[in-house]
Amino acid sequence: MLTAEQVLASQKASIETLFGLTGKAFEGVEKLVELNMTATKAALAEAAGTTQAALSVKDAQEYMALQAGLFQPLAEKTAAYSRHLYDIATGAGAEFGRAFEAQAAEAQKKFLAVVDNAAKNAPAGSETAVAVFKSAVAAGNNALESVQKAVKQASDVAEANFNAVANTAVNASKTTAKKR
């Protein structure tokens, strides 16, 4: 059985993890606010510059050239913003994932210690039941590891797809800008 000290240590570790994750969540929010403030400032500055440039245009051909020149930088900036946003989200998700894995591993270790302790104190003849139970726990752990690997692979595929779409959008804007 668990002692009072073990229970208190477990509670303390859980609270520390909770506060640590809360801090990481706030860091993610701070990064998101900073990204949005930077993007907003840049957009306002560009809008002012574009307005000034549009007011100084002398003819329709010059206006069309100005307008065409805006598409490529806009696509590139949108892709960069999306990339930063994605990095913030995946960074926060990775922190939470690592914390979950650490907590799950610690809980598993404690659970197996309780099972071992119970097996030592079990009546004679219950060895088979204990072995079956340990086997079931091991199978559950293997299933969890398989799910974690699948989630990691899916995340890698999603990131590759995100990068491909962003690159395609930027390249398409370059092609469009050149045609004008």
N, C-alpha and C positions, 0 to 999 in steps of 0.2 A: 504494500500500500504506500501511497505518497505521504510524506511527512508534512507537517505544517510549514516547515521551512521551504520544502520543495514547491508547495502550492504558492507561497508568498513570492518565491523567486520567479515562478512562472507568471504570476500576475504582474510583477514588476517588469519582467521582460516584455509582456504584452502591452503594457502601458507605454514603455519606452518605444516600442515599435509603432504604436498608434501615434504618438507625438512626432516621431521621426517621419512617418508617412504624411502626417498633417503638414509638417514643415515642407516636405517635398511638393505637396499639392500647392501650397502657397507659392513656392518657388516657380512652379509651372504657371500659375496665374500671373505672377509678377512678370515673367518672361513674355507671356501673351499680351499683357497690358503694354509693356515696353515695345513689343513688336508693332502693336496697333498704333501707339503714339508716334513711333518713328515713321510708319507708313502714312499716317494722317498728315504729319508735318511735311513729308516729302510730296504728298499729293497736293497739298495746299500751295507749296512753293512751285510745283510744276504747273498747277492751274494758273497761278499768277503769271508765270513766264509764258505760258501758251496764250493767255489772254493778251498780254503785251505784244507777242509776236503776231497774233491774229489782227490786232488793231493796226499794226504797221504794214500789213499786206497791201500791195498796190494793185494787184489784179487777180482774177480767178485762177489763173495758172499757178501763181505763187501760193495762193490759198490751198489749192489741191496738193501741191508739193509739201506744204507745211502739214496738212492733214495726213498725208501718206507717211510722213516721217514720224508721226506719233504712234503708229500701230506697233511697230517692232519693239520699241522700248516698253510700251504698255504690256505687251505679252511677256516680255522678259521679266519685268517687275512683278507681274501677277504670278508667274512661275516661281520666282524667288520668294515671294511672300508665302505662297503655298508650301514651298519647301521648308521654310522656317517654321511654319505652323505645324507641318508634319513632324519635324524634328522635335519640337516642344512636346507634342502629344506622344510620340514614341519614347522619348526620354522619360517622361513621367510614367508611362505604362511599363517601361522596363524596370524602373525603381519599384513600382508596386509588385511586379512579377517576381523580382528578386526577394523582396520581403516576404511574399507569400510562400515561395519555395523554401526559404530559410525557416519560416514558422512551421510549414508542413513537415520538413525534415526533423525539426526539434520535437514536434508533437508525435511523429512516428517513433522516434527514438524513445521517448518517454512511455508511449503506449507499449512498445515491445518490452521495455523494462518491467512494466506492470504485468504483462503476460508471462514473462520469464519468472517473475517473483511468484505469481499465482501458480505456475507450473511446478515450481519447487515445493510449494505448500499443498499441492493437489494430492488427493488420495491415490493410493496405488491403483494401477490399472487405467488411469485417465491419460496416459501418455499419448495414446492414439488420438484422442479428442484434441489434446493440446497441439499435436503435430498437424492435424487437419486445420485447426484454427490458424496456426502460424503460416501454413501454406496459403490459406485464403487471404491473409493479410499481405503476403508477398505478391500474390496475384493482383490484388488491388493496387499495390504500389507500382507494379509493372504497367498496369493499365494507365495509371496516372502519368507515369513517365512517357508513355506512348502518346497520350493526349498533349502533354507539354511539348514534345518534339513536333507533333503535327501543327500545333499553334505557332511554333517558331517557324516552321517551313511556310505556313500560310502567310505569316507576317513578312517573311523574306520575299515571297512572290508578290504580295501587295506592294511592297516598297519598290520592287523592280518595275511593276506595272505603272506605279505612280511616276517614277522617273521617266519611263518611256513616253507616257502621255504628256508630261511637262516638256520634254525635249521635242516631241512632235508639234506641240502648240507653238513653241518658240520658232522652230524651223518653218512652220506654216506661215507665221507672221513675217518672217524674213522674206519668204518667197512672195507673199502678197505685197510687201513693201517694195520689192524690186520691180514687180510688174507695173506699179503705178508710176 
